[in-house]
Amino acid sequence: MFRNMKTICSALLVTGMLFSGVQAEAKKLTLRLGHPMAPGNNVTVGYEKFKELVEERSNGEVKIQIFDSAILGSDRVTTESAQKGTLDLSSSSSPNMANFSKAFLVFDLPYITRPENQQKLYEALDNGELGKYLTADCEKINLKPIMYSEYGYRNFVTTNKEINSLADLKNLKVRTTASPVEVAVAAKLGMNPAPIAWGEVYTALQQGTVEAEGNTFSLLNDAKHTEVLKYAIDSAHNYSMHILLMNKKKFDSLTPEIQEVILSSAKDALTYQRGITADLEKKATEAFIAQGIKIHTLTPEQRAEFVEATKPVWAEFEKDIPAELMQLVQATQN
């Protein structure tokens, strides 16, 4: 009798230990993050830092699983998934984000921001009314902005034609995102725009479907587009961000403690990410030159021609971009 009781107690103890283990495992949360950027890119590195900080600060209770290089689909596909709740986190470039919220069209406007005013723009996004405006707009469509990663200024590059001036862009078949502003900018510059998903661009350049694109030197280098590119110009015609977005219902379902871990980790990862971006862009420029890609640097007069040629795009999209939002962005440039 005693021996049987001892056996029963041992079995109950083992069962209790297993149950406790299951409970502990059940408490752990895995969040899946899909984005299109290549390994080593400044956006990718920032998300890796975000993952590291979240897992460290949650003592391993929250895991971030990252899928880069458009493994789960393009910006648009992963953001649609995050919106529906079939993916926890997505990252969308600001041009592609315009598919979900017209507010983001404002960042596609040519030359609306300038590199020398980046810190003012960041302050407005992170702590000011501009960030609050965009958050409210995203939350209407079940998306919660977590961090605004620096993507960088886009420059035009080509596979077969030297570009040293505005006139050299005429009739070039150029890849754009689906952003109507980006399409309009290319058209105003005399180019023939073709919206193509990021994951298909390398092949399109290789096959001659398009012969030009606009992007940061850093991403082009990381994504190996330098294997097919020959010429570049530092047009810096618009600034792009990559916005980390979370399904809002998912975020709201988390405990306040976990929400704080996510937001504080994003804030510190963002400081790190923005801090290394300039160096990565410089290294990419050096890599361009080392691979024989000829980069033309615009003179102030030539840059003024680009600004003047694309200025009509602002009026074209005035009806789509709220005046209040325009004022909030322009205020960061004074």
C-alpha positions in Angstrom: 0.0 0.0 0.0 2.7 2.4 1.0 4.8 1.4 -2.1 1.7 2.1 -4.3 1.1 5.5 -2.8 4.8 6.4 -3.3 4.5 5.4 -7.0 1.4 7.5 -7.4 3.0 10.5 -5.7 6.1 10.2 -7.9 3.9 10.1 -11.0 1.9 13.2 -9.9 5.2 15.0 -9.3 6.5 14.2 -12.7 3.1 15.2 -14.3 3.2 18.4 -12.3 6.7 19.2 -13.5 5.7 18.5 -17.1 2.6 20.7 -16.8 4.7 23.5 -15.3 7.1 23.2 -18.3 4.3 23.4 -20.7 2.9 26.5 -18.9 6.3 28.1 -19.0 6.7 27.3 -22.7 3.1 28.6 -23.4 4.1 32.0 -21.8 6.8 32.5 -24.5 5.7 34.6 -27.4 7.1 34.3 -30.9 6.5 37.3 -33.2 7.2 36.8 -36.9 8.7 39.8 -38.9 8.8 39.8 -42.7 10.7 42.4 -44.7 12.3 42.7 -48.2 15.7 44.0 -47.4 19.0 42.2 -48.1 21.3 40.8 -45.4 23.8 43.5 -44.2 21.5 46.4 -45.3 21.0 49.2 -42.8 17.3 48.3 -42.3 18.1 44.6 -41.9 20.8 45.4 -39.3 18.4 47.6 -37.4 15.8 44.8 -37.2 18.5 42.4 -36.0 19.3 44.8 -33.2 15.6 45.1 -32.4 15.3 41.3 -32.1 18.4 41.2 -29.9 17.0 43.9 -27.5 13.5 42.5 -27.3 14.7 39.0 -26.5 17.2 40.3 -23.9 14.8 42.6 -22.2 12.0 40.1 -22.0 14.4 37.5 -20.6 13.7 35.3 -23.6 9.9 35.4 -23.1 9.5 37.1 -26.4 11.2 35.8 -29.6 11.4 37.7 -32.8 11.7 35.5 -35.9 13.0 37.5 -38.9 12.4 36.7 -42.5 14.4 39.0 -44.8 15.0 39.3 -48.5 11.2 39.1 -49.4 11.1 35.5 -48.3 7.5 36.0 -47.2 6.7 38.4 -50.1 7.1 42.0 -51.0 6.5 45.0 -48.7 2.9 45.1 -49.9 2.3 41.4 -49.4 3.8 41.3 -45.9 2.0 44.5 -44.8 -1.3 43.1 -46.1 -0.6 40.0 -44.0 0.2 42.1 -40.9 -3.0 44.1 -41.5 -5.0 40.9 -41.5 -3.2 39.4 -38.6 -1.6 36.4 -40.4 1.8 38.0 -39.8 2.7 39.9 -36.6 5.2 42.4 -38.0 6.0 43.8 -41.5 8.3 46.4 -42.9 7.2 48.7 -45.7 9.1 51.3 -47.5 7.3 54.7 -47.4 6.6 54.6 -51.1 4.9 51.2 -50.8 3.1 52.3 -47.7 1.2 54.7 -49.8 -0.8 51.6 -51.0 -2.3 51.5 -47.5 -2.4 55.2 -46.4 -2.2 58.2 -48.7 -0.6 60.1 -45.9 2.8 58.5 -46.8 2.6 60.0 -50.3 4.0 63.1 -48.7 7.5 61.6 -48.3 7.6 60.6 -52.0 7.3 64.3 -53.1 10.6 65.2 -54.7 13.0 67.1 -52.6 10.4 67.8 -49.8 13.2 66.8 -47.3 16.9 67.5 -47.4 19.8 65.5 -45.9 21.0 68.4 -43.8 17.6 68.4 -41.9 17.4 64.7 -41.1 17.6 65.2 -37.3 14.7 67.6 -37.3 12.7 65.1 -39.3 13.6 62.3 -36.9 12.6 64.3 -33.9 9.2 65.1 -35.5 8.6 61.4 -36.3 9.8 60.0 -33.0 8.5 62.6 -30.5 6.4 65.2 -32.4 3.1 65.8 -34.0 4.2 64.3 -37.3 4.6 60.9 -35.7 1.3 61.2 -33.8 -0.4 62.0 -37.1 1.0 59.0 -38.9 0.3 56.7 -36.0 -3.4 57.7 -35.9 -3.7 57.2 -39.6 -2.1 53.8 -39.5 -4.2 52.6 -36.5 -7.4 53.3 -38.6 -6.3 50.4 -40.8 -5.2 48.0 -38.0 -1.5 48.8 -38.2 0.7 50.1 -35.3 3.9 51.9 -36.3 6.8 50.6 -34.2 9.8 52.3 -35.7 10.8 54.5 -38.7 14.1 53.1 -39.9 16.3 55.2 -42.0 16.3 53.8 -45.6 18.0 56.8 -47.2 17.9 59.0 -50.3 17.3 57.4 -53.6 19.6 58.0 -56.6 19.1 57.0 -60.2 21.3 54.2 -61.7 21.4 52.6 -65.1 22.6 49.5 -66.8 23.6 50.8 -70.2 23.6 54.6 -70.4 25.8 57.2 -68.8 23.8 59.8 -66.9 25.5 63.1 -66.2 22.5 65.5 -66.4 18.7 65.8 -66.4 18.7 65.4 -70.2 20.4 62.0 -70.0 17.4 60.5 -68.2 15.0 61.1 -71.1 13.3 58.0 -72.4 15.0 55.6 -70.0 12.8 52.7 -68.9 12.9 53.0 -65.1 11.7 50.7 -62.4 9.6 52.4 -59.8 7.5 51.3 -56.9 3.7 51.4 -57.2 3.7 54.8 -55.5 1.8 57.2 -57.9 4.1 60.0 -56.8 7.2 58.1 -57.7 5.7 57.2 -61.1 4.8 60.9 -61.7 8.3 62.0 -60.7 9.9 59.7 -63.3 7.5 60.9 -66.0 8.3 64.5 -65.2 12.0 63.7 -65.7 11.2 62.3 -69.1 11.6 58.7 -68.1 9.3 55.8 -68.9 8.2 54.4 -65.5 7.4 50.7 -64.9 6.2 49.7 -61.4 7.9 46.4 -60.5 8.0 44.5 -57.1 11.4 44.7 -55.5 12.0 41.0 -55.6 11.7 41.0 -59.4 13.9 44.1 -60.2 17.3 42.3 -60.5 15.9 40.0 -63.2 14.1 42.9 -64.9 17.5 44.8 -65.1 19.3 41.7 -66.3 16.8 41.0 -69.1 16.5 44.6 -70.2 12.8 44.9 -69.2 14.0 48.1 -67.4 17.4 49.9 -67.8 17.3 52.1 -64.7 16.0 52.4 -61.2 16.1 54.7 -58.2 17.4 53.5 -54.9 20.0 54.0 -52.2 23.5 52.9 -53.1 23.6 50.8 -49.9 20.6 48.6 -50.8 21.7 48.3 -54.4 25.1 47.1 -53.3 23.7 44.7 -50.7 21.2 43.3 -53.2 23.9 42.7 -55.7 22.4 45.0 -58.3 25.9 46.3 -58.8 26.5 43.2 -60.9 24.4 44.6 -63.7 24.7 48.4 -63.1 27.2 50.7 -64.9 26.3 54.3 -64.2 24.8 56.4 -61.4 23.9 60.0 -60.5 23.5 61.4 -57.0 20.0 62.7 -57.6 18.8 62.2 -54.0 15.4 63.0 -55.4 13.4 61.6 -52.5 13.9 60.3 -49.0 12.5 56.9 -48.0 12.0 55.2 -44.7 11.2 51.6 -43.8 8.4 51.5 -41.3 8.1 48.6 -39.0 4.4 47.9 -38.5 2.6 45.5 -36.1 -0.9 44.2 -36.3 -2.7 46.6 -33.9 -5.0 44.0 -32.4 -2.0 41.9 -31.7 -0.1 44.8 -30.0 -3.2 45.7 -28.0 -3.5 42.1 -26.8 0.0 42.2 -25.2 0.6 43.1 -21.5 1.7 46.6 -20.8 5.1 45.2 -19.8 5.6 43.4 -23.2 4.4 46.5 -25.1 7.0 48.6 -23.3 9.7 46.0 -24.1 8.8 46.2 -27.8 8.6 50.0 -27.9 11.8 50.7 -25.9 13.7 48.1 -27.9 12.5 49.7 -31.1 13.6 53.2 -29.9 17.1 52.0 -29.0 17.5 49.9 -32.1 16.5 52.9 -34.2 19.2 55.1 -32.6 21.7 52.4 -33.5 20.3 51.9 -37.0 20.4 55.5 -37.9 23.8 55.9 -36.4 25.4 53.4 -38.8 23.5 54.3 -41.9 25.8 57.1 -43.2 28.9 54.8 -42.9 27.1 52.0 -44.7 26.1 54.4 -47.5 29.7 55.6 -47.8 31.0 52.1 -48.0 28.5 51.3 -50.7 29.6 54.3 -52.7 33.1 53.1 -52.4 32.0 49.6 -53.5 30.3 51.1 -56.5 33.5 52.8 -57.6 35.6 49.7 -56.9 33.3 47.7 -59.2 33.7 50.2 -62.0 30.4 52.0 -61.7 30.7 55.6 -62.8 29.0 58.0 -60.4 28.3 61.6 -61.5 28.0 64.2 -58.8 25.5 66.9 -59.6 26.6 70.5 -59.4 24.3 72.9 -57.4 23.0 74.2 -60.7 22.2 70.8 -62.0 20.4 69.8 -58.8 18.3 73.0 -59.1 17.2 71.8 -62.6 16.0 68.5 -61.0 14.1 70.4 -58.3 12.5 72.7 -60.9 11.6 69.8 -63.3 9.8 67.8 -60.5 8.1 70.7 -58.6 4.8 70.3 -60.6 4.4 66.9 -59.0 3.6 68.7 -55.7 0.6 70.4 -57.2 -0.6 67.2 -58.9 -1.0 65.5 -55.5 -2.1 68.4 -53.5 -5.6 67.0 -53.3 -4.4 63.7 -52.0 -2.2 64.9 -49.2 -3.8 66.8 -46.3 -2.5 70.4 -45.9 -1.9 69.8 -42.2 0.5 66.9 -43.0 2.3 68.9 -45.6 2.9 71.6 -43.0 4.2 69.2 -40.5 6.8 67.8 -42.9 7.8 71.2 -44.2 8.2 72.5 -40.7 11.1 70.1 -40.2 13.0 71.7 -43.1 13.2 75.2 -41.7 
